[in-house]
Amino acid sequence: MTYQVIKSALKLCQGTRKSSGEPCNGTLYTCKTCGATGCKQSRDDLCSDQAFNVLEHCLKCGAIGQAEAIAPGDYRPHQAWAS
């Protein structure tokens, strides 16, 4: 199974990795407290569009544990079997 197949159900970060200049392609998350959107990285300042560190600490508002993965469009995985 490829990385693209694993990540295909989620929107990917369009930011740039600061160390290599390559596309990030990390999963996008949004903060349920302030609405900040970006990827989650192991340390601060690793991606140009980073919004969270690995502990789900929002780099904009400081909320912890409020990161929620963004699915493409309005699709939610549970809707496929719920209808």
Sequence and secondary structure as in RCSB ss.txt:
>XXXX:A:sequence
MTYQVIKSALKLCQGTRKSSGEPCNGTLYTCKTCGATGCKQSRDDLCSDQAFNVLEHCLKCGAIGQAEAIAPGDY
RPHQAWAS
>XXXX:A:secstr
  HHHHHTTS B   BBTTT  B   B EEETTT  EEEEESSTTSBTTEEEETT BBTTT  BS EEE  STT 
 TTHHHH 
